[in-house]
Amino acid sequence: MQTRLYCAMGAFAVLATLAWFTLDGVFRAGVCVFLAGMAAKTLIAYKARW
């Protein structure tokens, strides 16, 4: 289960990095906020299972 968490967080980090370097303006901020929210939701779900 912990390996899946690390893979998900790594995927969010890769997506955020790609968004940071390829997008600009308000759209970049929106995508980063969305990805941060999804990462937080993933962590909350992970903690709820324990």
mmCIF file of the N, C-alpha and C atoms, coordinates in Angstrom:
data_MODEL
# 
_entry.id   MODEL 
# 
loop_
_atom_site.group_PDB 
_atom_site.id 
_atom_site.type_symbol 
_atom_site.label_atom_id 
_atom_site.label_alt_id 
_atom_site.label_comp_id 
_atom_site.label_asym_id 
_atom_site.label_entity_id 
_atom_site.label_seq_id 
_atom_site.pdbx_PDB_ins_code 
_atom_site.Cartn_x 
_atom_site.Cartn_y 
_atom_site.Cartn_z 
_atom_site.occupancy 
_atom_site.B_iso_or_equiv 
_atom_site.pdbx_formal_charge 
_atom_site.auth_seq_id 
_atom_site.auth_comp_id 
_atom_site.auth_asym_id 
_atom_site.auth_atom_id 
_atom_site.pdbx_PDB_model_num 
ATOM 1   N N  . MET A 1 1  ? 0.827  -1.190 0.000   1.00 0.00 ? 1  MET A N  1 
ATOM 2   C CA . MET A 1 1  ? 0.000  0.000  0.000   1.00 0.00 ? 1  MET A CA 1 
ATOM 3   C C  . MET A 1 1  ? 0.875  1.260  0.000   1.00 0.00 ? 1  MET A C  1 
ATOM 4   N N  . GLN A 1 2  ? 1.966  1.225  0.728   1.00 0.00 ? 2  GLN A N  1 
ATOM 5   C CA . GLN A 1 2  ? 2.828  2.392  0.807   1.00 0.00 ? 2  GLN A CA 1 
ATOM 6   C C  . GLN A 1 2  ? 3.510  2.665  -0.535  1.00 0.00 ? 2  GLN A C  1 
ATOM 7   N N  . THR A 1 3  ? 3.798  1.619  -1.282  1.00 0.00 ? 3  THR A N  1 
ATOM 8   C CA . THR A 1 3  ? 4.418  1.800  -2.590  1.00 0.00 ? 3  THR A CA 1 
ATOM 9   C C  . THR A 1 3  ? 3.469  2.543  -3.532  1.00 0.00 ? 3  THR A C  1 
ATOM 10  N N  . ARG A 1 4  ? 2.173  2.232  -3.442  1.00 0.00 ? 4  ARG A N  1 
ATOM 11  C CA . ARG A 1 4  ? 1.197  2.922  -4.287  1.00 0.00 ? 4  ARG A CA 1 
ATOM 12  C C  . ARG A 1 4  ? 1.119  4.397  -3.925  1.00 0.00 ? 4  ARG A C  1 
ATOM 13  N N  . LEU A 1 5  ? 1.255  4.710  -2.634  1.00 0.00 ? 5  LEU A N  1 
ATOM 14  C CA . LEU A 1 5  ? 1.246  6.112  -2.212  1.00 0.00 ? 5  LEU A CA 1 
ATOM 15  C C  . LEU A 1 5  ? 2.446  6.844  -2.803  1.00 0.00 ? 5  LEU A C  1 
ATOM 16  N N  . TYR A 1 6  ? 3.611  6.231  -2.745  1.00 0.00 ? 6  TYR A N  1 
ATOM 17  C CA . TYR A 1 6  ? 4.809  6.859  -3.294  1.00 0.00 ? 6  TYR A CA 1 
ATOM 18  C C  . TYR A 1 6  ? 4.690  7.051  -4.808  1.00 0.00 ? 6  TYR A C  1 
ATOM 19  N N  . CYS A 1 7  ? 4.116  6.080  -5.483  1.00 0.00 ? 7  CYS A N  1 
ATOM 20  C CA . CYS A 1 7  ? 3.921  6.212  -6.937  1.00 0.00 ? 7  CYS A CA 1 
ATOM 21  C C  . CYS A 1 7  ? 2.947  7.341  -7.256  1.00 0.00 ? 7  CYS A C  1 
ATOM 22  N N  . ALA A 1 8  ? 1.871  7.436  -6.494  1.00 0.00 ? 8  ALA A N  1 
ATOM 23  C CA . ALA A 1 8  ? 0.889  8.498  -6.730  1.00 0.00 ? 8  ALA A CA 1 
ATOM 24  C C  . ALA A 1 8  ? 1.502  9.875  -6.463  1.00 0.00 ? 8  ALA A C  1 
ATOM 25  N N  . MET A 1 9  ? 2.237  10.006 -5.371  1.00 0.00 ? 9  MET A N  1 
ATOM 26  C CA . MET A 1 9  ? 2.861  11.295 -5.058  1.00 0.00 ? 9  MET A CA 1 
ATOM 27  C C  . MET A 1 9  ? 3.915  11.657 -6.099  1.00 0.00 ? 9  MET A C  1 
ATOM 28  N N  . GLY A 1 10 ? 4.641  10.659 -6.583  1.00 0.00 ? 10 GLY A N  1 
ATOM 29  C CA . GLY A 1 10 ? 5.610  10.901 -7.648  1.00 0.00 ? 10 GLY A CA 1 
ATOM 30  C C  . GLY A 1 10 ? 4.937  11.352 -8.934  1.00 0.00 ? 10 GLY A C  1 
ATOM 31  N N  . ALA A 1 11 ? 3.801  10.746 -9.245  1.00 0.00 ? 11 ALA A N  1 
ATOM 32  C CA . ALA A 1 11 ? 3.064  11.144 -10.445 1.00 0.00 ? 11 ALA A CA 1 
ATOM 33  C C  . ALA A 1 11 ? 2.548  12.572 -10.313 1.00 0.00 ? 11 ALA A C  1 
ATOM 34  N N  . PHE A 1 12 ? 2.037  12.931 -9.133  1.00 0.00 ? 12 PHE A N  1 
ATOM 35  C CA . PHE A 1 12 ? 1.590  14.306 -8.918  1.00 0.00 ? 12 PHE A CA 1 
ATOM 36  C C  . PHE A 1 12 ? 2.752  15.285 -9.048  1.00 0.00 ? 12 PHE A C  1 
ATOM 37  N N  . ALA A 1 13 ? 3.918  14.905 -8.536  1.00 0.00 ? 13 ALA A N  1 
ATOM 38  C CA . ALA A 1 13 ? 5.089  15.778 -8.631  1.00 0.00 ? 13 ALA A CA 1 
ATOM 39  C C  . ALA A 1 13 ? 5.529  15.957 -10.085 1.00 0.00 ? 13 ALA A C  1 
ATOM 40  N N  . VAL A 1 14 ? 5.513  14.886 -10.846 1.00 0.00 ? 14 VAL A N  1 
ATOM 41  C CA . VAL A 1 14 ? 5.887  14.975 -12.268 1.00 0.00 ? 14 VAL A CA 1 
ATOM 42  C C  . VAL A 1 14 ? 4.901  15.852 -13.019 1.00 0.00 ? 14 VAL A C  1 
ATOM 43  N N  . LEU A 1 15 ? 3.611  15.643 -12.786 1.00 0.00 ? 15 LEU A N  1 
ATOM 44  C CA . LEU A 1 15 ? 2.602  16.462 -13.458 1.00 0.00 ? 15 LEU A CA 1 
ATOM 45  C C  . LEU A 1 15 ? 2.724  17.937 -13.082 1.00 0.00 ? 15 LEU A C  1 
ATOM 46  N N  . ALA A 1 16 ? 2.984  18.215 -11.808 1.00 0.00 ? 16 ALA A N  1 
ATOM 47  C CA . ALA A 1 16 ? 3.141  19.603 -11.379 1.00 0.00 ? 16 ALA A CA 1 
ATOM 48  C C  . ALA A 1 16 ? 4.380  20.238 -12.012 1.00 0.00 ? 16 ALA A C  1 
ATOM 49  N N  . THR A 1 17 ? 5.451  19.471 -12.111 1.00 0.00 ? 17 THR A N  1 
ATOM 50  C CA . THR A 1 17 ? 6.671  19.990 -12.741 1.00 0.00 ? 17 THR A CA 1 
ATOM 51  C C  . THR A 1 17 ? 6.429  20.280 -14.224 1.00 0.00 ? 17 THR A C  1 
ATOM 52  N N  . LEU A 1 18 ? 5.773  19.363 -14.909 1.00 0.00 ? 18 LEU A N  1 
ATOM 53  C CA . LEU A 1 18 ? 5.468  19.588 -16.318 1.00 0.00 ? 18 LEU A CA 1 
ATOM 54  C C  . LEU A 1 18 ? 4.552  20.799 -16.492 1.00 0.00 ? 18 LEU A C  1 
ATOM 55  N N  . ALA A 1 19 ? 3.574  20.927 -15.621 1.00 0.00 ? 19 ALA A N  1 
ATOM 56  C CA . ALA A 1 19 ? 2.666  22.078 -15.710 1.00 0.00 ? 19 ALA A CA 1 
ATOM 57  C C  . ALA A 1 19 ? 3.419  23.375 -15.458 1.00 0.00 ? 19 ALA A C  1 
ATOM 58  N N  . TRP A 1 20 ? 4.334  23.359 -14.519 1.00 0.00 ? 20 TRP A N  1 
ATOM 59  C CA . TRP A 1 20 ? 5.080  24.565 -14.173 1.00 0.00 ? 20 TRP A CA 1 
ATOM 60  C C  . TRP A 1 20 ? 5.924  25.067 -15.343 1.00 0.00 ? 20 TRP A C  1 
ATOM 61  N N  . PHE A 1 21 ? 6.544  24.136 -16.076 1.00 0.00 ? 21 PHE A N  1 
ATOM 62  C CA . PHE A 1 21 ? 7.442  24.541 -17.153 1.00 0.00 ? 21 PHE A CA 1 
ATOM 63  C C  . PHE A 1 21 ? 6.745  24.722 -18.508 1.00 0.00 ? 21 PHE A C  1 
ATOM 64  N N  . THR A 1 22 ? 5.539  24.191 -18.665 1.00 0.00 ? 22 THR A N  1 
ATOM 65  C CA . THR A 1 22 ? 4.890  24.295 -19.966 1.00 0.00 ? 22 THR A CA 1 
ATOM 66  C C  . THR A 1 22 ? 3.740  25.291 -19.993 1.00 0.00 ? 22 THR A C  1 
ATOM 67  N N  . LEU A 1 23 ? 3.144  25.592 -18.861 1.00 0.00 ? 23 LEU A N  1 
ATOM 68  C CA . LEU A 1 23 ? 2.009  26.510 -18.813 1.00 0.00 ? 23 LEU A CA 1 
ATOM 69  C C  . LEU A 1 23 ? 2.444  27.845 -18.236 1.00 0.00 ? 23 LEU A C  1 
ATOM 70  N N  . ASP A 1 24 ? 1.585  28.853 -18.377 1.00 0.00 ? 24 ASP A N  1 
ATOM 71  C CA . ASP A 1 24 ? 1.877  30.139 -17.758 1.00 0.00 ? 24 ASP A CA 1 
ATOM 72  C C  . ASP A 1 24 ? 0.567  30.828 -17.390 1.00 0.00 ? 24 ASP A C  1 
ATOM 73  N N  . GLY A 1 25 ? 0.696  31.770 -16.498 1.00 0.00 ? 25 GLY A N  1 
ATOM 74  C CA . GLY A 1 25 ? -0.453 32.571 -16.103 1.00 0.00 ? 25 GLY A CA 1 
ATOM 75  C C  . GLY A 1 25 ? -1.379 31.874 -15.129 1.00 0.00 ? 25 GLY A C  1 
ATOM 76  N N  . VAL A 1 26 ? -2.638 32.236 -15.239 1.00 0.00 ? 26 VAL A N  1 
ATOM 77  C CA . VAL A 1 26 ? -3.654 31.742 -14.315 1.00 0.00 ? 26 VAL A CA 1 
ATOM 78  C C  . VAL A 1 26 ? -3.870 30.241 -14.494 1.00 0.00 ? 26 VAL A C  1 
ATOM 79  N N  . PHE A 1 27 ? -3.739 29.758 -15.723 1.00 0.00 ? 27 PHE A N  1 
ATOM 80  C CA . PHE A 1 27 ? -3.955 28.342 -15.976 1.00 0.00 ? 27 PHE A CA 1 
ATOM 81  C C  . PHE A 1 27 ? -2.933 27.483 -15.232 1.00 0.00 ? 27 PHE A C  1 
ATOM 82  N N  . ARG A 1 28 ? -1.678 27.933 -15.171 1.00 0.00 ? 28 ARG A N  1 
ATOM 83  C CA . ARG A 1 28 ? -0.640 27.205 -14.440 1.00 0.00 ? 28 ARG A CA 1 
ATOM 84  C C  . ARG A 1 28 ? -0.979 27.143 -12.959 1.00 0.00 ? 28 ARG A C  1 
ATOM 85  N N  . ALA A 1 29 ? -1.402 28.257 -12.406 1.00 0.00 ? 29 ALA A N  1 
ATOM 86  C CA . ALA A 1 29 ? -1.764 28.293 -10.988 1.00 0.00 ? 29 ALA A CA 1 
ATOM 87  C C  . ALA A 1 29 ? -2.952 27.378 -10.707 1.00 0.00 ? 29 ALA A C  1 
ATOM 88  N N  . GLY A 1 30 ? -3.924 27.388 -11.598 1.00 0.00 ? 30 GLY A N  1 
ATOM 89  C CA . GLY A 1 30 ? -5.087 26.526 -11.416 1.00 0.00 ? 30 GLY A CA 1 
ATOM 90  C C  . GLY A 1 30 ? -4.739 25.050 -11.441 1.00 0.00 ? 30 GLY A C  1 
ATOM 91  N N  . VAL A 1 31 ? -3.878 24.676 -12.365 1.00 0.00 ? 31 VAL A N  1 
ATOM 92  C CA . VAL A 1 31 ? -3.463 23.277 -12.462 1.00 0.00 ? 31 VAL A CA 1 
ATOM 93  C C  . VAL A 1 31 ? -2.666 22.879 -11.227 1.00 0.00 ? 31 VAL A C  1 
ATOM 94  N N  . CYS A 1 32 ? -1.789 23.745 -10.761 1.00 0.00 ? 32 CYS A N  1 
ATOM 95  C CA . CYS A 1 32 ? -0.998 23.430 -9.564  1.00 0.00 ? 32 CYS A CA 1 
ATOM 96  C C  . CYS A 1 32 ? -1.879 23.312 -8.326  1.00 0.00 ? 32 CYS A C  1 
ATOM 97  N N  . VAL A 1 33 ? -2.858 24.177 -8.201  1.00 0.00 ? 33 VAL A N  1 
ATOM 98  C CA . VAL A 1 33 ? -3.788 24.089 -7.066  1.00 0.00 ? 33 VAL A CA 1 
ATOM 99  C C  . VAL A 1 33 ? -4.596 22.798 -7.147  1.00 0.00 ? 33 VAL A C  1 
ATOM 100 N N  . PHE A 1 34 ? -5.054 22.454 -8.340  1.00 0.00 ? 34 PHE A N  1 
ATOM 101 C CA . PHE A 1 34 ? -5.806 21.216 -8.525  1.00 0.00 ? 34 PHE A CA 1 
ATOM 102 C C  . PHE A 1 34 ? -4.952 20.005 -8.139  1.00 0.00 ? 34 PHE A C  1 
ATOM 103 N N  . LEU A 1 35 ? -3.709 19.964 -8.605  1.00 0.00 ? 35 LEU A N  1 
ATOM 104 C CA . LEU A 1 35 ? -2.842 18.833 -8.295  1.00 0.00 ? 35 LEU A CA 1 
ATOM 105 C C  . LEU A 1 35 ? -2.518 18.765 -6.803  1.00 0.00 ? 35 LEU A C  1 
ATOM 106 N N  . ALA A 1 36 ? -2.345 19.922 -6.165  1.00 0.00 ? 36 ALA A N  1 
ATOM 107 C CA . ALA A 1 36 ? -2.107 19.936 -4.717  1.00 0.00 ? 36 ALA A CA 1 
ATOM 108 C C  . ALA A 1 36 ? -3.325 19.397 -3.975  1.00 0.00 ? 36 ALA A C  1 
ATOM 109 N N  . GLY A 1 37 ? -4.508 19.761 -4.435  1.00 0.00 ? 37 GLY A N  1 
ATOM 110 C CA . GLY A 1 37 ? -5.725 19.243 -3.818  1.00 0.00 ? 37 GLY A CA 1 
ATOM 111 C C  . GLY A 1 37 ? -5.848 17.739 -3.985  1.00 0.00 ? 37 GLY A C  1 
ATOM 112 N N  . MET A 1 38 ? -5.518 17.244 -5.156  1.00 0.00 ? 38 MET A N  1 
ATOM 113 C CA . MET A 1 38 ? -5.575 15.803 -5.380  1.00 0.00 ? 38 MET A CA 1 
ATOM 114 C C  . MET A 1 38 ? -4.540 15.062 -4.527  1.00 0.00 ? 38 MET A C  1 
ATOM 115 N N  . ALA A 1 39 ? -3.355 15.658 -4.362  1.00 0.00 ? 39 ALA A N  1 
ATOM 116 C CA . ALA A 1 39 ? -2.336 15.044 -3.511  1.00 0.00 ? 39 ALA A CA 1 
ATOM 117 C C  . ALA A 1 39 ? -2.796 15.024 -2.052  1.00 0.00 ? 39 ALA A C  1 
ATOM 118 N N  . ALA A 1 40 ? -3.414 16.101 -1.608  1.00 0.00 ? 40 ALA A N  1 
ATOM 119 C CA . ALA A 1 40 ? -3.932 16.147 -0.237  1.00 0.00 ? 40 ALA A CA 1 
ATOM 120 C C  . ALA A 1 40 ? -5.038 15.120 -0.046  1.00 0.00 ? 40 ALA A C  1 
ATOM 121 N N  . LYS A 1 41 ? -5.914 14.988 -1.023  1.00 0.00 ? 41 LYS A N  1 
ATOM 122 C CA . LYS A 1 41 ? -6.993 14.007 -0.951  1.00 0.00 ? 41 LYS A CA 1 
ATOM 123 C C  . LYS A 1 41 ? -6.428 12.586 -0.893  1.00 0.00 ? 41 LYS A C  1 
ATOM 124 N N  . THR A 1 42 ? -5.369 12.339 -1.644  1.00 0.00 ? 42 THR A N  1 
ATOM 125 C CA . THR A 1 42 ? -4.727 11.033 -1.637  1.00 0.00 ? 42 THR A CA 1 
ATOM 126 C C  . THR A 1 42 ? -4.122 10.739 -0.268  1.00 0.00 ? 42 THR A C  1 
ATOM 127 N N  . LEU A 1 43 ? -3.462 11.726 0.326   1.00 0.00 ? 43 LEU A N  1 
ATOM 128 C CA . LEU A 1 43 ? -2.885 11.532 1.654   1.00 0.00 ? 43 LEU A CA 1 
ATOM 129 C C  . LEU A 1 43 ? -3.958 11.291 2.713   1.00 0.00 ? 43 LEU A C  1 
ATOM 130 N N  . ILE A 1 44 ? -5.057 12.023 2.625   1.00 0.00 ? 44 ILE A N  1 
ATOM 131 C CA . ILE A 1 44 ? -6.151 11.836 3.583   1.00 0.00 ? 44 ILE A CA 1 
ATOM 132 C C  . ILE A 1 44 ? -6.731 10.441 3.456   1.00 0.00 ? 44 ILE A C  1 
ATOM 133 N N  . ALA A 1 45 ? -6.923 9.970  2.243   1.00 0.00 ? 45 ALA A N  1 
ATOM 134 C CA . ALA A 1 45 ? -7.451 8.617  2.036   1.00 0.00 ? 45 ALA A CA 1 
ATOM 135 C C  . ALA A 1 45 ? -6.476 7.568  2.540   1.00 0.00 ? 45 ALA A C  1 
ATOM 136 N N  . TYR A 1 46 ? -5.192 7.807  2.359   1.00 0.00 ? 46 TYR A N  1 
ATOM 137 C CA . TYR A 1 46 ? -4.175 6.878  2.844   1.00 0.00 ? 46 TYR A CA 1 
ATOM 138 C C  . TYR A 1 46 ? -4.186 6.814  4.366   1.00 0.00 ? 46 TYR A C  1 
ATOM 139 N N  . LYS A 1 47 ? -4.262 7.972  5.011   1.00 0.00 ? 47 LYS A N  1 
ATOM 140 C CA . LYS A 1 47 ? -4.277 8.016  6.471   1.00 0.00 ? 47 LYS A CA 1 
ATOM 141 C C  . LYS A 1 47 ? -5.565 7.398  7.042   1.00 0.00 ? 47 LYS A C  1 
ATOM 142 N N  . ALA A 1 48 ? -6.671 7.519  6.315   1.00 0.00 ? 48 ALA A N  1 
ATOM 143 C CA . ALA A 1 48 ? -7.944 6.983  6.795   1.00 0.00 ? 48 ALA A CA 1 
ATOM 144 C C  . ALA A 1 48 ? -7.936 5.453  6.800   1.00 0.00 ? 48 ALA A C  1 
ATOM 145 N N  . ARG A 1 49 ? -7.151 4.857  5.936   1.00 0.00 ? 49 ARG A N  1 
ATOM 146 C CA . ARG A 1 49 ? -7.091 3.393  5.883   1.00 0.00 ? 49 ARG A CA 1 
ATOM 147 C C  . ARG A 1 49 ? -6.294 2.823  7.036   1.00 0.00 ? 49 ARG A C  1 
ATOM 148 N N  . TRP A 1 50 ? -5.444 3.611  7.646   1.00 0.00 ? 50 TRP A N  1 
ATOM 149 C CA . TRP A 1 50 ? -4.630 3.110  8.756   1.00 0.00 ? 50 TRP A CA 1 
ATOM 150 C C  . TRP A 1 50 ? -5.378 3.305  9.995   1.00 0.00 ? 50 TRP A C  1 
# 
